[in-house]
Amino acid sequence: AAVLWVFLRPSTGAIAKLPQPFLDVYSEAAAGRTVRARFLHDAVVPDDVDVLPWALRTTDLDVLQHVNNAAYWTVIEELLAGVEVTAPLRAEVEHRRAIDASGALRLAHRGDLAGGLEAWLLDGDDVAATFRLRASSANP
């Protein structure tokens, strides 16, 4: 798993450099590996998608009233509902912008596990997050 941590100053909510105590704890586990902050998924929603409304729950929100990063994984769980999974999967989520409690969300998706599943979480007309799900033997 690869994660890009973003530290927010508690006093302002602004993005800041990760504090040294955090780095002291997690640097050994990272073993010098780095993660780049660049998007790999296409943010253009194709025409051949299914679209459904996406509801937020109070528990999906963090202390800044934005959707908590962990809540984005519920999209993957919903897309897998009723699907028999017989092999390991590779799932990717790219957060493109924050979603707050007032968002009018929709989920656009297409594909299947055999050929790859793609999804876009839309806040109004904006793509807020993108998702890819494939059997782990498929090319990333």
N, CA, C and O atoms as a GROMACS GRO file, in nm:
protein
  560
    1ALA      N    1   0.085  -0.118   0.000
    1ALA     CA    2   0.000   0.000   0.000
    1ALA      C    3   0.089   0.123   0.000
    1ALA      O    4   0.195   0.125   0.062
    2ALA      N    5   0.045   0.223  -0.069
    2ALA     CA    6   0.115   0.351  -0.070
    2ALA      C    7   0.017   0.459  -0.027
    2ALA      O    8  -0.098   0.462  -0.071
    3VAL      N    9   0.064   0.546   0.059
    3VAL     CA   10  -0.020   0.653   0.112
    3VAL      C   11   0.059   0.783   0.107
    3VAL      O   12   0.177   0.786   0.140
    4LEU      N   13  -0.007   0.888   0.066
    4LEU     CA   14   0.053   1.021   0.069
    4LEU      C   15  -0.013   1.095   0.185
    4LEU      O   16  -0.131   1.129   0.178
    5TRP      N   17   0.063   1.118   0.290
    5TRP     CA   18   0.011   1.188   0.408
    5TRP      C   19   0.012   1.338   0.384
    5TRP      O   20   0.109   1.393   0.331
    6VAL      N   21  -0.093   1.403   0.424
    6VAL     CA   22  -0.100   1.550   0.418
    6VAL      C   23  -0.132   1.598   0.559
    6VAL      O   24  -0.231   1.558   0.618
    7PHE      N   25  -0.046   1.686   0.611
    7PHE     CA   26  -0.065   1.740   0.745
    7PHE      C   27  -0.138   1.874   0.736
    7PHE      O   28  -0.101   1.960   0.656
    8LEU      N   29  -0.240   1.889   0.818
    8LEU     CA   30  -0.313   2.015   0.826
    8LEU      C   31  -0.283   2.081   0.959
    8LEU      O   32  -0.293   2.017   1.064
    9ARG      N   33  -0.247   2.208   0.956
    9ARG     CA   34  -0.225   2.280   1.082
    9ARG      C   35  -0.356   2.285   1.160
    9ARG      O   36  -0.458   2.329   1.108
   10PRO      N   37  -0.353   2.240   1.285
   10PRO     CA   38  -0.476   2.240   1.365
   10PRO      C   39  -0.537   2.379   1.382
   10PRO      O   40  -0.659   2.392   1.389
   11SER      N   41  -0.454   2.481   1.387
   11SER     CA   42  -0.505   2.616   1.412
   11SER      C   43  -0.573   2.679   1.290
   11SER      O   44  -0.663   2.761   1.305
   12THR      N   45  -0.529   2.640   1.168
   12THR     CA   46  -0.580   2.706   1.048
   12THR      C   47  -0.645   2.611   0.947
   12THR      O   48  -0.722   2.654   0.862
   13GLY      N   49  -0.612   2.482   0.957
   13GLY     CA   50  -0.660   2.386   0.858
   13GLY      C   51  -0.580   2.389   0.729
   13GLY      O   52  -0.612   2.319   0.634
   14ALA      N   53  -0.473   2.472   0.725
   14ALA     CA   54  -0.389   2.483   0.606
   14ALA      C   55  -0.290   2.366   0.598
   14ALA      O   56  -0.247   2.313   0.700
   15ILE      N   57  -0.255   2.328   0.476
   15ILE     CA   58  -0.156   2.222   0.454
   15ILE      C   59  -0.020   2.271   0.501
   15ILE      O   60   0.018   2.385   0.476
   16ALA      N   61   0.054   2.184   0.570
   16ALA     CA   62   0.187   2.217   0.620
   16ALA      C   63   0.276   2.095   0.607
   16ALA      O   64   0.229   1.984   0.583
   17LYS      N   65   0.405   2.115   0.622
   17LYS     CA   66   0.502   2.007   0.619
   17LYS      C   67   0.476   1.912   0.736
   17LYS      O   68   0.439   1.956   0.845
   18LEU      N   69   0.496   1.782   0.713
   18LEU     CA   70   0.477   1.686   0.821
   18LEU      C   71   0.572   1.719   0.936
   18LEU      O   72   0.690   1.745   0.913
   19PRO      N   73   0.522   1.717   1.060
   19PRO     CA   74   0.606   1.753   1.174
   19PRO      C   75   0.710   1.644   1.203
   19PRO      O   76   0.687   1.526   1.172
   20GLN      N   77   0.822   1.681   1.261
   20GLN     CA   78   0.931   1.588   1.289
   20GLN      C   79   0.888   1.471   1.376
   20GLN      O   80   0.932   1.359   1.350
   21PRO      N   81   0.804   1.490   1.479
   21PRO     CA   82   0.762   1.372   1.558
   21PRO      C   83   0.693   1.266   1.472
   21PRO      O   84   0.710   1.147   1.497
   22PHE      N   85   0.615   1.306   1.372
   22PHE     CA   86   0.551   1.211   1.281
   22PHE      C   87   0.658   1.137   1.201
   22PHE      O   88   0.656   1.015   1.190
   23LEU      N   89   0.753   1.213   1.146
   23LEU     CA   90   0.859   1.152   1.067
   23LEU      C   91   0.944   1.058   1.151
   23LEU      O   92   0.989   0.954   1.103
   24ASP      N   93   0.968   1.093   1.278
   24ASP     CA   94   1.046   1.007   1.367
   24ASP      C   95   0.980   0.870   1.383
   24ASP      O   96   1.049   0.769   1.391
   25VAL      N   97   0.847   0.868   1.388
   25VAL     CA   98   0.774   0.742   1.408
   25VAL      C   99   0.768   0.660   1.278
   25VAL      O  100   0.788   0.539   1.282
   26TYR      N  101   0.739   0.724   1.164
   26TYR     CA  102   0.708   0.652   1.041
   26TYR      C  103   0.823   0.639   0.942
   26TYR      O  104   0.812   0.561   0.847
   27SER      N  105   0.932   0.710   0.959
   27SER     CA  106   1.042   0.706   0.862
   27SER      C  107   1.103   0.567   0.849
   27SER      O  108   1.136   0.524   0.738
   28GLU      N  109   1.118   0.497   0.959
   28GLU     CA  110   1.177   0.363   0.953
   28GLU      C  111   1.092   0.269   0.868
   28GLU      O  112   1.145   0.193   0.788
   29ALA      N  113   0.961   0.274   0.886
   29ALA     CA  114   0.872   0.187   0.809
   29ALA      C  115   0.876   0.222   0.660
   29ALA      O  116   0.860   0.133   0.576
   30ALA      N  117   0.896   0.349   0.627
   30ALA     CA  118   0.902   0.390   0.486
   30ALA      C  119   1.029   0.342   0.419
   30ALA      O  120   1.032   0.326   0.297
   31ALA      N  121   1.134   0.318   0.497
   31ALA     CA  122   1.261   0.264   0.446
   31ALA      C  123   1.313   0.340   0.324
   31ALA      O  124   1.367   0.281   0.231
   32GLY      N  125   1.296   0.471   0.326
   32GLY     CA  126   1.347   0.553   0.217
   32GLY      C  127   1.257   0.562   0.095
   32GLY      O  128   1.286   0.638   0.003
   33ARG      N  129   1.148   0.483   0.093
   33ARG     CA  130   1.056   0.488  -0.021
   33ARG      C  131   0.978   0.620  -0.017
   33ARG      O  132   0.952   0.674   0.090
   34THR      N  133   0.943   0.669  -0.134
   34THR     CA  134   0.864   0.791  -0.143
   34THR      C  135   0.742   0.767  -0.230
   34THR      O  136   0.739   0.674  -0.311
   35VAL      N  137   0.642   0.851  -0.214
   35VAL     CA  138   0.522   0.848  -0.296
   35VAL      C  139   0.508   0.984  -0.360
   35VAL      O  140   0.518   1.086  -0.293
   36ARG      N  141   0.485   0.986  -0.489
   36ARG     CA  142   0.469   1.113  -0.561
   36ARG      C  143   0.324   1.158  -0.559
   36ARG      O  144   0.232   1.076  -0.563
   37ALA      N  145   0.307   1.286  -0.554
   37ALA     CA  146   0.171   1.344  -0.555
   37ALA      C  147   0.136   1.382  -0.698
   37ALA      O  148   0.144   1.499  -0.736
   38ARG      N  149   0.097   1.282  -0.778
   38ARG     CA  150   0.052   1.308  -0.915
   38ARG      C  151  -0.063   1.214  -0.945
   38ARG      O  152  -0.069   1.101  -0.896
   39PHE      N  153  -0.154   1.262  -1.027
   39PHE     CA  154  -0.271   1.182  -1.062
   39PHE      C  155  -0.237   1.085  -1.174
   39PHE      O  156  -0.167   1.120  -1.269
   40LEU      N  157  -0.289   0.963  -1.162
   40LEU     CA  158  -0.271   0.861  -1.265
   40LEU      C  159  -0.401   0.828  -1.338
   40LEU      O  160  -0.398   0.778  -1.450
   41HIS      N  161  -0.515   0.857  -1.274
   41HIS     CA  162  -0.645   0.824  -1.333
   41HIS      C  163  -0.694   0.939  -1.421
   41HIS      O  164  -0.661   1.055  -1.399
   42ASP      N  165  -0.774   0.903  -1.519
   42ASP     CA  166  -0.837   1.002  -1.606
   42ASP      C  167  -0.955   1.064  -1.530
   42ASP      O  168  -1.040   0.992  -1.479
   43ALA      N  169  -0.960   1.196  -1.524
   43ALA     CA  170  -1.069   1.264  -1.453
   43ALA      C  171  -1.186   1.298  -1.544
   43ALA      O  172  -1.284   1.357  -1.500
   44VAL      N  173  -1.176   1.262  -1.672
   44VAL     CA  174  -1.285   1.288  -1.765
   44VAL      C  175  -1.382   1.170  -1.758
   44VAL      O  176  -1.343   1.055  -1.781
   45VAL      N  177  -1.506   1.199  -1.726
   45VAL     CA  178  -1.607   1.094  -1.715
   45VAL      C  179  -1.658   1.060  -1.855
   45VAL      O  180  -1.712   1.148  -1.923
   46PRO      N  181  -1.642   0.935  -1.898
   46PRO     CA  182  -1.690   0.898  -2.032
   46PRO      C  183  -1.842   0.897  -2.039
   46PRO      O  184  -1.910   0.903  -1.936
   47ASP      N  185  -1.895   0.888  -2.159
   47ASP     CA  186  -2.040   0.888  -2.179
   47ASP      C  187  -2.106   0.756  -2.141
   47ASP      O  188  -2.224   0.754  -2.106
   48ASP      N  189  -2.032   0.646  -2.147
   48ASP     CA  190  -2.092   0.514  -2.127
   48ASP      C  191  -2.085   0.467  -1.981
   48ASP      O  192  -2.036   0.357  -1.953
   49VAL      N  193  -2.132   0.550  -1.890
   49VAL     CA  194  -2.128   0.516  -1.748
   49VAL      C  195  -2.269   0.504  -1.691
   49VAL      O  196  -2.364   0.562  -1.743
   50ASP      N  197  -2.278   0.429  -1.583
   50ASP     CA  198  -2.401   0.427  -1.503
   50ASP      C  199  -2.381   0.531  -1.393
   50ASP      O  200  -2.272   0.542  -1.337
   51VAL      N  201  -2.485   0.606  -1.362
   51VAL     CA  202  -2.475   0.710  -1.260
   51VAL      C  203  -2.585   0.689  -1.157
   51VAL      O  204  -2.701   0.665  -1.190
   52LEU      N  205  -2.545   0.699  -1.030
   52LEU     CA  206  -2.642   0.687  -0.922
   52LEU      C  207  -2.612   0.790  -0.814
   52LEU      O  208  -2.497   0.833  -0.801
   53PRO      N  209  -2.713   0.830  -0.738
   53PRO     CA  210  -2.688   0.927  -0.630
   53PRO      C  211  -2.600   0.863  -0.523
   53PRO      O  212  -2.605   0.742  -0.502
   54TRP      N  213  -2.521   0.945  -0.454
   54TRP     CA  214  -2.434   0.896  -0.348
   54TRP      C  215  -2.461   0.979  -0.223
   54TRP      O  216  -2.440   1.101  -0.223
   55ALA      N  217  -2.508   0.914  -0.119
   55ALA     CA  218  -2.543   0.984   0.006
   55ALA      C  219  -2.427   0.982   0.104
   55ALA      O  220  -2.356   0.882   0.118
   56LEU      N  221  -2.409   1.093   0.173
   56LEU     CA  222  -2.311   1.102   0.280
   56LEU      C  223  -2.378   1.073   0.414
   56LEU      O  224  -2.494   1.106   0.435
   57ARG      N  225  -2.302   1.012   0.503
   57ARG     CA  226  -2.347   0.991   0.640
   57ARG      C  227  -2.266   1.084   0.730
   57ARG      O  228  -2.157   1.125   0.694
   58THR      N  229  -2.318   1.116   0.844
   58THR     CA  230  -2.245   1.199   0.940
   58THR      C  231  -2.110   1.137   0.973
   58THR      O  232  -2.011   1.208   0.989
   59THR      N  233  -2.105   1.005   0.982
   59THR     CA  234  -1.980   0.937   1.016
   59THR      C  235  -1.877   0.944   0.904
   59THR      O  236  -1.761   0.908   0.925
   60ASP      N  237  -1.915   0.989   0.785
   60ASP     CA  238  -1.821   1.004   0.674
   60ASP      C  239  -1.738   1.132   0.686
   60ASP      O  240  -1.642   1.150   0.612
   61LEU      N  241  -1.774   1.221   0.778
   61LEU     CA  242  -1.712   1.353   0.786
   61LEU      C  243  -1.605   1.358   0.895
   61LEU      O  244  -1.619   1.298   1.002
   62ASP      N  245  -1.497   1.432   0.866
   62ASP     CA  246  -1.391   1.451   0.964
   62ASP      C  247  -1.416   1.577   1.046
   62ASP      O  248  -1.523   1.638   1.035
   63VAL      N  249  -1.319   1.618   1.127
   63VAL     CA  250  -1.338   1.733   1.216
   63VAL      C  251  -1.352   1.864   1.139
   63VAL      O  252  -1.402   1.962   1.194
   64LEU      N  253  -1.308   1.868   1.013
   64LEU     CA  254  -1.321   1.988   0.931
   64LEU      C  255  -1.449   1.984   0.846
   64LEU      O  256  -1.470   2.070   0.761
   65GLN      N  257  -1.534   1.882   0.871
   65GLN     CA  258  -1.659   1.861   0.798
   65GLN      C  259  -1.637   1.831   0.650
   65GLN      O  260  -1.719   1.864   0.566
   66HIS      N  261  -1.523   1.767   0.621
   66HIS     CA  262  -1.495   1.713   0.488
   66HIS      C  263  -1.510   1.562   0.496
   66HIS      O  264  -1.502   1.504   0.604
   67VAL      N  265  -1.531   1.499   0.382
   67VAL     CA  266  -1.540   1.354   0.380
   67VAL      C  267  -1.404   1.296   0.422
   67VAL      O  268  -1.300   1.331   0.366
   68ASN      N  269  -1.408   1.208   0.521
   68ASN     CA  270  -1.289   1.143   0.572
   68ASN      C  271  -1.230   1.053   0.464
   68ASN      O  272  -1.305   0.989   0.390
   69ASN      N  273  -1.099   1.047   0.454
   69ASN     CA  274  -1.035   0.966   0.350
   69ASN      C  275  -1.080   0.821   0.354
   69ASN      O  276  -1.098   0.759   0.249
   70ALA      N  277  -1.099   0.765   0.472
   70ALA     CA  278  -1.142   0.626   0.483
   70ALA      C  279  -1.281   0.605   0.422
   70ALA      O  280  -1.310   0.496   0.373
   71ALA      N  281  -1.366   0.706   0.426
   71ALA     CA  282  -1.502   0.692   0.374
   71ALA      C  283  -1.504   0.672   0.223
   71ALA      O  284  -1.599   0.614   0.170
   72TYR      N  285  -1.401   0.717   0.152
   72TYR     CA  286  -1.397   0.697   0.008
   72TYR      C  287  -1.393   0.549  -0.028
   72TYR      O  288  -1.440   0.511  -0.136
   73TRP      N  289  -1.338   0.466   0.059
   73TRP     CA  290  -1.330   0.323   0.030
   73TRP      C  291  -1.466   0.257   0.029
   73TRP      O  292  -1.479   0.146  -0.022
   74THR      N  293  -1.568   0.321   0.086
   74THR     CA  294  -1.702   0.264   0.079
   74THR      C  295  -1.751   0.257  -0.065
   74THR      O  296  -1.836   0.174  -0.097
   75VAL      N  297  -1.700   0.342  -0.151
   75VAL     CA  298  -1.736   0.336  -0.293
   75VAL      C  299  -1.693   0.200  -0.349
   75VAL      O  300  -1.771   0.134  -0.419
   76ILE      N  301  -1.572   0.158  -0.319
   76ILE     CA  302  -1.522   0.028  -0.366
   76ILE      C  303  -1.610  -0.084  -0.310
   76ILE      O  304  -1.647  -0.176  -0.384
   77GLU      N  305  -1.643  -0.077  -0.182
   77GLU     CA  306  -1.727  -0.180  -0.120
   77GLU      C  307  -1.863  -0.188  -0.189
   77GLU      O  308  -1.913  -0.298  -0.214
   78GLU      N  309  -1.923  -0.075  -0.219
   78GLU     CA  310  -2.053  -0.074  -0.286
   78GLU      C  311  -2.045  -0.130  -0.427
   78GLU      O  312  -2.133  -0.203  -0.471
   79LEU      N  313  -1.938  -0.097  -0.498
   79LEU     CA  314  -1.922  -0.148  -0.634
   79LEU      C  315  -1.901  -0.299  -0.634
   79LEU      O  316  -1.932  -0.366  -0.733
   80LEU      N  317  -1.850  -0.353  -0.525
   80LEU     CA  318  -1.828  -0.496  -0.514
   80LEU      C  319  -1.948  -0.572  -0.458
   80LEU      O  320  -1.948  -0.695  -0.456
   81ALA      N  321  -2.049  -0.500  -0.413
   81ALA     CA  322  -2.166  -0.566  -0.354
   81ALA      C  323  -2.228  -0.663  -0.455
   81ALA      O  324  -2.259  -0.627  -0.568
   82GLY      N  325  -2.244  -0.786  -0.412
   82GLY     CA  326  -2.305  -0.888  -0.497
   82GLY      C  327  -2.210  -0.949  -0.598
   82GLY      O  328  -2.252  -1.037  -0.675
   83VAL      N  329  -2.085  -0.908  -0.601
   83VAL     CA  330  -1.987  -0.962  -0.696
   83VAL      C  331  -1.906  -1.070  -0.624
   83VAL      O  332  -1.853  -1.047  -0.515
   84GLU      N  333  -1.896  -1.186  -0.686
   84GLU     CA  334  -1.812  -1.291  -0.628
   84GLU      C  335  -1.667  -1.261  -0.661
   84GLU      O  336  -1.628  -1.258  -0.778
   85VAL      N  337  -1.588  -1.239  -0.558
   85VAL     CA  338  -1.445  -1.210  -0.574
   85VAL      C  339  -1.368  -1.339  -0.550
   85VAL      O  340  -1.373  -1.395  -0.440
   86THR      N  341  -1.297  -1.385  -0.653
   86THR     CA  342  -1.226  -1.513  -0.643
   86THR      C  343  -1.075  -1.497  -0.649
   86THR      O  344  -1.002  -1.595  -0.640
   87ALA      N  345  -1.027  -1.374  -0.665
   87ALA     CA  346  -0.883  -1.351  -0.673
   87ALA      C  347  -0.851  -1.221  -0.600
   87ALA      O  348  -0.940  -1.139  -0.578
   88PRO      N  349  -0.725  -1.203  -0.563
   88PRO     CA  350  -0.687  -1.075  -0.501
   88PRO      C  351  -0.714  -0.959  -0.597
   88PRO      O  352  -0.708  -0.974  -0.719
   89LEU      N  353  -0.745  -0.843  -0.539
   89LEU     CA  354  -0.778  -0.725  -0.617
   89LEU      C  355  -0.676  -0.614  -0.594
   89LEU      O  356  -0.610  -0.608  -0.490
   90ARG      N  357  -0.666  -0.527  -0.691
   90ARG     CA  358  -0.589  -0.404  -0.677
   90ARG      C  359  -0.690  -0.291  -0.685
   90ARG      O  360  -0.759  -0.275  -0.786
   91ALA      N  361  -0.698  -0.211  -0.578
   91ALA     CA  362  -0.790  -0.098  -0.574
   91ALA      C  363  -0.711   0.029  -0.555
   91ALA      O  364  -0.617   0.034  -0.476
   92GLU      N  365  -0.750   0.132  -0.628
   92GLU     CA  366  -0.684   0.262  -0.619
   92GLU      C  367  -0.790   0.370  -0.602
   92GLU      O  368  -0.896   0.366  -0.664
   93VAL      N  369  -0.760   0.466  -0.517
   93VAL     CA  370  -0.844   0.584  -0.498
   93VAL      C  371  -0.756   0.706  -0.512
   93VAL      O  372  -0.650   0.715  -0.450
   94GLU      N  373  -0.799   0.801  -0.594
   94GLU     CA  374  -0.730   0.930  -0.604
   94GLU      C  375  -0.826   1.039  -0.558
   94GLU      O  376  -0.934   1.056  -0.614
   95HIS      N  377  -0.784   1.111  -0.457
   95HIS     CA  378  -0.862   1.222  -0.404
   95HIS      C  379  -0.824   1.347  -0.482
   95HIS      O  380  -0.708   1.390  -0.478
   96ARG      N  381  -0.917   1.405  -0.552
   96ARG     CA  382  -0.889   1.522  -0.636
   96ARG      C  383  -0.922   1.653  -0.568
   96ARG      O  384  -0.857   1.755  -0.594
   97ARG      N  385  -1.020   1.651  -0.482
   97ARG     CA  386  -1.053   1.771  -0.403
   97ARG      C  387  -1.144   1.731  -0.288
   97ARG      O  388  -1.209   1.627  -0.291
   98ALA      N  389  -1.145   1.815  -0.187
   98ALA     CA  390  -1.225   1.786  -0.068
   98ALA      C  391  -1.375   1.792  -0.101
   98ALA      O  392  -1.419   1.869  -0.186
   99ILE      N  393  -1.449   1.708  -0.032
   99ILE     CA  394  -1.595   1.710  -0.040
   99ILE      C  395  -1.645   1.748   0.098
   99ILE      O  396  -1.604   1.688   0.197
  100ASP      N  397  -1.732   1.846   0.104
  100ASP     CA  398  -1.786   1.882   0.234
  100ASP      C  399  -1.930   1.831   0.248
  100ASP      O  400  -1.985   1.770   0.157
  101ALA      N  401  -1.986   1.856   0.363
  101ALA     CA  402  -2.117   1.800   0.398
  101ALA      C  403  -2.229   1.848   0.306
  101ALA      O  404  -2.334   1.784   0.298
  102SER      N  405  -2.209   1.959   0.238
  102SER     CA  406  -2.316   2.013   0.153
  102SER      C  407  -2.313   1.958   0.011
  102SER      O  408  -2.394   1.998  -0.073
  103GLY      N  409  -2.220   1.868  -0.017
  103GLY     CA  410  -2.205   1.817  -0.154
  103GLY      C  411  -2.328   1.744  -0.205
  103GLY      O  412  -2.393   1.669  -0.132
  104ALA      N  413  -2.358   1.766  -0.334
  104ALA     CA  414  -2.464   1.692  -0.405
  104ALA      C  415  -2.391   1.585  -0.486
  104ALA      O  416  -2.350   1.610  -0.600
  105LEU      N  417  -2.375   1.468  -0.429
  105LEU     CA  418  -2.286   1.368  -0.487
  105LEU      C  419  -2.358   1.267  -0.575
  105LEU      O  420  -2.473   1.230  -0.552
  106ARG      N  421  -2.283   1.224  -0.678
  106ARG     CA  422  -2.327   1.116  -0.766
  106ARG      C  423  -2.206   1.028  -0.792
  106ARG      O  424  -2.092   1.074  -0.793
  107LEU      N  425  -2.233   0.901  -0.815
  107LEU     CA  426  -2.127   0.806  -0.847
  107LEU      C  427  -2.147   0.756  -0.989
  107LEU      O  428  -2.250   0.696  -1.021
  108ALA      N  429  -2.048   0.781  -1.074
  108ALA     CA  430  -2.048   0.731  -1.212
  108ALA      C  431  -1.952   0.613  -1.216
  108ALA      O  432  -1.844   0.618  -1.160
  109HIS      N  433  -1.993   0.505  -1.284
  109HIS     CA  434  -1.904   0.389  -1.290
  109HIS      C  435  -1.930   0.308  -1.416
  109HIS      O  436  -2.036   0.317  -1.478
  110ARG      N  437  -1.828   0.229  -1.453
  110ARG     CA  438  -1.841   0.139  -1.568
  110ARG      C  439  -1.741   0.027  -1.552
  110ARG      O  440  -1.644   0.037  -1.477
  111GLY      N  441  -1.766  -0.082  -1.623
  111GLY     CA  442  -1.674  -0.194  -1.628
  111GLY      C  443  -1.708  -0.303  -1.528
  111GLY      O  444  -1.812  -0.300  -1.462
  112ASP      N  445  -1.617  -0.400  -1.520
  112ASP     CA  446  -1.632  -0.512  -1.428
  112ASP      C  447  -1.494  -0.559  -1.387
  112ASP      O  448  -1.393  -0.508  -1.437
  113LEU      N  449  -1.488  -0.656  -1.297
  113LEU     CA  450  -1.358  -0.702  -1.248
  113LEU      C  451  -1.274  -0.769  -1.356
  113LEU      O  452  -1.152  -0.763  -1.351
  114ALA      N  453  -1.339  -0.833  -1.451
  114ALA     CA  454  -1.264  -0.903  -1.556
  114ALA      C  455  -1.182  -0.805  -1.640
  114ALA      O  456  -1.065  -0.830  -1.670
  115GLY      N  457  -1.243  -0.695  -1.678
  115GLY     CA  458  -1.174  -0.599  -1.763
  115GLY      C  459  -1.130  -0.474  -1.691
  115GLY      O  460  -1.059  -0.391  -1.750
  116GLY      N  461  -1.168  -0.458  -1.568
  116GLY     CA  462  -1.134  -0.339  -1.491
  116GLY      C  463  -1.256  -0.252  -1.468
  116GLY      O  464  -1.335  -0.229  -1.559
  117LEU      N  465  -1.269  -0.207  -1.348
  117LEU     CA  466  -1.382  -0.124  -1.309
  117LEU      C  467  -1.329   0.016  -1.279
  117LEU      O  468  -1.228   0.031  -1.210
  118GLU      N  469  -1.395   0.118  -1.331
  118GLU     CA  470  -1.357   0.256  -1.306
  118GLU      C  471  -1.477   0.330  -1.249
  118GLU      O  472  -1.592   0.299  -1.282
  119ALA      N  473  -1.450   0.428  -1.163
  119ALA     CA  474  -1.560   0.506  -1.106
  119ALA      C  475  -1.511   0.648  -1.079
  119ALA      O  476  -1.392   0.674  -1.062
  120TRP      N  477  -1.609   0.739  -1.076
  120TRP     CA  478  -1.584   0.880  -1.052
  120TRP      C  479  -1.687   0.929  -0.952
  120TRP      O  480  -1.807   0.916  -0.976
  121LEU      N  481  -1.643   0.987  -0.841
  121LEU     CA  482  -1.734   1.046  -0.745
  121LEU      C  483  -1.747   1.193  -0.781
  121LEU      O  484  -1.650   1.268  -0.777
  122LEU      N  485  -1.868   1.232  -0.817
  122LEU     CA  486  -1.894   1.366  -0.867
  122LEU      C  487  -1.961   1.451  -0.761
  122LEU      O  488  -2.056   1.408  -0.696
  123ASP      N  489  -1.910   1.571  -0.743
  123ASP     CA  490  -1.970   1.671  -0.654
  123ASP      C  491  -2.020   1.782  -0.747
  123ASP      O  492  -1.942   1.866  -0.792
  124GLY      N  493  -2.150   1.781  -0.774
  124GLY     CA  494  -2.201   1.868  -0.880
  124GLY      C  495  -2.145   1.818  -1.012
  124GLY      O  496  -2.162   1.702  -1.047
  125ASP      N  497  -2.077   1.906  -1.086
  125ASP     CA  498  -2.015   1.867  -1.213
  125ASP      C  499  -1.866   1.838  -1.198
  125ASP      O  500  -1.800   1.803  -1.296
  126ASP      N  501  -1.813   1.853  -1.076
  126ASP     CA  502  -1.670   1.835  -1.053
  126ASP      C  503  -1.638   1.692  -1.011
  126ASP      O  504  -1.711   1.631  -0.934
  127VAL      N  505  -1.526   1.638  -1.063
  127VAL     CA  506  -1.478   1.507  -1.021
  127VAL      C  507  -1.401   1.527  -0.891
  127VAL      O  508  -1.297   1.593  -0.889
  128ALA      N  509  -1.452   1.470  -0.782
  128ALA     CA  510  -1.389   1.484  -0.651
  128ALA      C  511  -1.293   1.370  -0.621
  128ALA      O  512  -1.195   1.388  -0.550
  129ALA      N  513  -1.321   1.252  -0.676
  129ALA     CA  514  -1.235   1.135  -0.655
  129ALA      C  515  -1.252   1.039  -0.771
  129ALA      O  516  -1.358   1.035  -0.835
  130THR      N  517  -1.147   0.962  -0.798
  130THR     CA  518  -1.152   0.860  -0.902
  130THR      C  519  -1.112   0.727  -0.841
  130THR      O  520  -1.039   0.722  -0.742
  131PHE      N  521  -1.160   0.618  -0.902
  131PHE     CA  522  -1.138   0.485  -0.848
  131PHE      C  523  -1.105   0.389  -0.961
  131PHE      O  524  -1.161   0.400  -1.070
  132ARG      N  525  -1.015   0.295  -0.934
  132ARG     CA  526  -0.987   0.184  -1.026
  132ARG      C  527  -0.988   0.056  -0.944
  132ARG      O  528  -0.939   0.053  -0.831
  133LEU      N  529  -1.043  -0.047  -1.002
  133LEU     CA  530  -1.047  -0.177  -0.935
  133LEU      C  531  -1.024  -0.284  -1.040
  133LEU      O  532  -1.095  -0.290  -1.141
  134ARG      N  533  -0.925  -0.368  -1.015
  134ARG     CA  534  -0.889  -0.474  -1.111
  134ARG      C  535  -0.841  -0.597  -1.035
  134ARG      O  536  -0.799  -0.589  -0.919
  135ALA      N  537  -0.848  -0.711  -1.101
  135ALA     CA  538  -0.782  -0.829  -1.046
  135ALA      C  539  -0.633  -0.797  -1.037
  135ALA      O  540  -0.579  -0.730  -1.126
  136SER      N  541  -0.566  -0.842  -0.933
  136SER     CA  542  -0.427  -0.801  -0.911
  136SER      C  543  -0.332  -0.848  -1.020
  136SER      O  544  -0.222  -0.794  -1.033
  137SER      N  545  -0.373  -0.948  -1.098
  137SER     CA  546  -0.286  -0.994  -1.208
  137SER      C  547  -0.296  -0.902  -1.329
  137SER      O  548  -0.214  -0.912  -1.420
  138ALA      N  549  -0.396  -0.810  -1.332
  138ALA     CA  550  -0.410  -0.717  -1.444
  138ALA      C  551  -0.304  -0.607  -1.433
  138ALA      O  552  -0.254  -0.578  -1.324
  139ASN      N  553  -0.271  -0.548  -1.546
  139ASN     CA  554  -0.176  -0.438  -1.546
  139ASN      C  555  -0.236  -0.318  -1.473
  139ASN      O  556  -0.354  -0.289  -1.490
  140PRO      N  557  -0.154  -0.248  -1.391
  140PRO     CA  558  -0.207  -0.130  -1.319
  140PRO      C  559  -0.238  -0.017  -1.412
  140PRO      O  560  -0.283   0.089  -1.368
   0.00000   0.00000   0.00000
